[in-house]
Amino acid sequence: MGQKPKIGIIVGTTRQGRFADGPTNWIAAIAARRTDAEFEVVDLRDYPMPFFEEMGSPFYVPPQNDVALKWAAKMDSLDGYIFITAEYNHSVSGVLKNALDYAYKEFNRKPATFVAYGGTGGARAVEHLRHILAELQVASLKFPVHIGMNEMLGIMREGKTMADYPYLDDTAEKMLDELLWWTSALKTARESAEVRAAA
């Protein structure tokens, strides 16, 4: 006990030309100023898993795919998650859903929050992602960051950066405060349960 919690910043798209890199670098820079946790960017490009075709759910048996096992081990090493999520057809990207399908117990009893972008600030993607995470026993939190079309078009077409929208920084700080409270609480609870189980 006593180690700083580890938070994964999960980049949830892999396509060329993705918008995700800007928000990822932005939230990683804000998070790096904190001293109450360690943050790590986890890019799905580094985990090229095939479409899920395992013999059974990871609820029952671990996957056989080597990359999926590496992905599950990384998720297991983390105490909380920030999902960088686009909105595709009112939901999350296929590659993110596929990655989530490849692990189960590694996610259990950990918190997650979101940096979302797209139509309505990616809100519909976040709502779908909350449903998926609930089945993985992940506690999804209330205060995500939503990057709307106004900000996206300013960045993509007008040469602006995330720094041109300082109100998003305030939202990010509130999001991180909430995430670290829940991460610390659930990490302590998980570790206490492990000690009791080993006694």
C-alpha positions as CSV (number, residue, x, y, z in Angstrom):
1,M,0.0,0.0,0.0
2,G,1.0,3.6,-0.3
3,Q,2.2,3.7,-3.9
4,K,0.8,6.5,-6.1
5,P,-2.1,5.3,-8.2
6,K,-1.5,4.8,-11.9
7,I,-3.9,6.3,-14.4
8,G,-4.1,5.3,-18.0
9,I,-5.1,7.8,-20.7
10,I,-6.6,5.5,-23.2
11,V,-6.6,6.8,-26.8
12,G,-9.7,5.3,-28.3
13,T,-9.3,5.7,-32.0
14,T,-6.6,4.5,-34.4
15,R,-7.3,5.9,-37.8
16,Q,-4.9,8.1,-39.7
17,G,-5.5,11.8,-39.2
18,R,-7.4,11.3,-36.0
19,F,-8.3,14.3,-33.9
20,A,-7.5,12.4,-30.7
21,D,-3.9,13.4,-30.5
22,G,-4.6,17.0,-29.6
23,P,-6.9,16.3,-26.6
24,T,-4.6,13.4,-25.5
25,N,-1.5,15.6,-25.4
26,W,-3.5,18.4,-23.7
27,I,-4.9,16.3,-20.9
28,A,-1.6,14.5,-20.4
29,A,0.2,17.9,-19.9
30,I,-2.4,19.0,-17.4
31,A,-2.2,15.7,-15.6
32,A,1.6,15.8,-15.5
33,R,1.5,18.8,-13.2
34,R,-0.1,16.7,-10.5
35,T,1.8,15.0,-7.8
36,D,-1.0,12.6,-6.5
37,A,-0.8,10.1,-9.3
38,E,1.2,8.7,-12.2
39,F,-0.3,9.1,-15.7
40,E,0.5,7.1,-18.8
41,V,-0.8,7.4,-22.4
42,V,-2.0,4.0,-23.7
43,D,-2.6,4.2,-27.4
44,L,-4.7,1.5,-29.1
45,R,-2.4,1.8,-32.1
46,D,0.1,-0.1,-30.0
47,Y,-2.4,-2.9,-29.4
48,P,-3.6,-4.1,-32.8
49,M,-6.1,-6.7,-31.8
50,P,-8.2,-8.6,-34.3
51,F,-12.0,-8.6,-34.1
52,F,-13.0,-10.5,-31.0
53,E,-13.3,-14.2,-32.0
54,E,-12.2,-15.9,-28.9
55,M,-13.8,-19.2,-27.8
56,G,-15.3,-17.6,-24.7
57,S,-15.8,-14.3,-22.9
58,P,-12.8,-13.1,-20.8
59,F,-15.3,-13.2,-17.9
60,Y,-14.7,-17.0,-18.0
61,V,-11.3,-17.5,-19.8
62,P,-8.4,-15.3,-20.7
63,P,-8.0,-14.6,-24.4
64,Q,-5.5,-16.6,-26.5
65,N,-4.3,-13.7,-28.6
66,D,-0.9,-12.4,-27.5
67,V,-1.7,-8.7,-28.2
68,A,-4.9,-9.1,-26.2
69,L,-3.0,-10.6,-23.3
70,K,-0.6,-7.7,-23.4
71,W,-3.6,-5.2,-23.4
72,A,-5.2,-7.0,-20.5
73,A,-2.0,-6.9,-18.5
74,K,-1.7,-3.2,-19.1
75,M,-5.3,-2.6,-18.0
76,D,-4.6,-4.7,-14.9
77,S,-1.6,-2.5,-14.0
78,L,-3.7,0.7,-13.9
79,D,-5.9,2.0,-11.1
80,G,-8.1,4.3,-13.1
81,Y,-8.8,5.4,-16.7
82,I,-9.3,8.5,-18.8
83,F,-10.9,7.5,-22.1
84,I,-10.2,9.8,-25.0
85,T,-13.3,9.0,-27.1
86,A,-14.6,10.2,-30.5
87,E,-18.3,9.9,-31.3
88,Y,-18.9,7.6,-34.2
89,N,-22.6,7.2,-35.2
90,H,-23.7,8.3,-31.7
91,S,-21.4,5.8,-30.1
92,V,-17.8,4.9,-29.5
93,S,-15.3,3.7,-32.2
94,G,-15.4,0.0,-33.1
95,V,-11.7,-0.4,-32.2
96,L,-12.4,0.8,-28.6
97,K,-15.4,-1.4,-28.2
98,N,-13.4,-4.4,-29.5
99,A,-10.5,-3.6,-27.0
100,L,-12.9,-3.5,-24.1
101,D,-14.4,-6.8,-25.1
102,Y,-10.9,-8.4,-24.7
103,A,-10.7,-8.0,-20.9
104,Y,-12.9,-8.2,-17.8
105,K,-11.5,-8.7,-14.4
106,E,-8.6,-6.3,-15.2
107,F,-11.1,-3.5,-15.2
108,N,-13.1,-4.4,-12.1
109,R,-13.7,-1.9,-9.3
110,K,-11.8,0.9,-10.9
111,P,-13.0,4.4,-11.9
112,A,-13.1,6.0,-15.3
113,T,-13.7,9.4,-16.7
114,F,-13.8,10.8,-20.3
115,V,-12.4,13.4,-22.7
116,A,-14.9,13.3,-25.5
117,Y,-15.3,15.1,-28.8
118,G,-17.6,15.3,-31.7
119,G,-21.3,16.2,-32.2
120,T,-22.7,17.3,-28.9
121,G,-19.2,17.2,-27.5
122,G,-19.1,13.4,-27.8
123,A,-21.8,13.1,-25.1
124,R,-23.6,10.2,-26.8
125,A,-20.4,8.3,-27.1
126,V,-19.8,8.8,-23.4
127,E,-23.3,7.5,-22.6
128,H,-22.7,4.4,-24.6
129,L,-19.3,3.9,-23.1
130,R,-20.8,4.2,-19.6
131,H,-23.1,1.3,-20.3
132,I,-20.2,-0.9,-21.5
133,L,-18.0,0.0,-18.6
134,A,-20.8,-0.8,-16.1
135,E,-20.8,-4.4,-17.3
136,L,-17.0,-4.4,-16.7
137,Q,-17.7,-3.3,-13.1
138,V,-16.0,0.1,-13.8
139,A,-17.3,3.2,-11.9
140,S,-17.8,5.9,-14.5
141,L,-17.7,9.4,-13.1
142,K,-19.9,12.5,-13.5
143,F,-17.6,15.3,-14.8
144,P,-16.1,14.5,-18.2
145,V,-14.6,17.0,-20.6
146,H,-16.7,17.6,-23.8
147,I,-15.0,19.2,-26.8
148,G,-17.7,20.4,-29.1
149,M,-17.8,21.2,-32.8
150,N,-16.9,24.9,-32.1
151,E,-13.6,23.9,-30.6
152,M,-12.9,21.1,-33.1
153,L,-13.5,23.3,-36.1
154,G,-11.4,26.1,-34.6
155,I,-8.5,23.6,-34.2
156,M,-8.9,21.8,-37.5
157,R,-9.7,24.8,-39.8
158,E,-8.5,28.0,-38.0
159,G,-5.1,26.9,-36.6
160,K,-6.2,27.2,-33.0
161,T,-5.1,24.9,-30.2
162,M,-6.5,23.6,-27.0
163,A,-4.9,26.6,-25.3
164,D,-7.4,28.9,-27.1
165,Y,-10.2,27.4,-25.0
166,P,-9.0,27.9,-21.4
167,Y,-12.4,27.1,-20.0
168,L,-11.7,23.5,-20.9
169,D,-8.7,23.6,-18.5
170,D,-11.0,24.4,-15.6
171,T,-13.3,21.5,-16.6
172,A,-10.2,19.2,-16.8
173,E,-9.0,20.1,-13.4
174,K,-12.4,19.3,-11.8
175,M,-12.5,16.0,-13.8
176,L,-9.0,15.0,-12.5
177,D,-9.8,16.0,-8.9
178,E,-12.9,13.7,-9.0
179,L,-11.0,10.9,-10.7
180,L,-8.2,10.9,-8.2
181,W,-10.6,10.9,-5.2
182,W,-12.3,7.8,-6.6
183,T,-9.1,6.2,-7.7
184,S,-7.6,6.5,-4.2
185,A,-10.7,5.3,-2.5
186,L,-11.2,2.3,-4.7
187,K,-7.5,1.4,-4.7
188,T,-7.5,1.4,-0.9
189,A,-10.6,-0.8,-0.9
190,R,-9.2,-3.3,-3.4
191,E,-5.9,-3.5,-1.5
192,S,-7.7,-4.0,1.8
193,A,-9.8,-6.8,0.2
194,E,-6.6,-8.5,-1.0
195,V,-5.0,-8.4,2.4
196,R,-8.2,-9.9,4.0
197,A,-8.2,-12.6,1.3
198,A,-4.6,-13.5,1.9
199,A,-5.0,-13.7,5.7
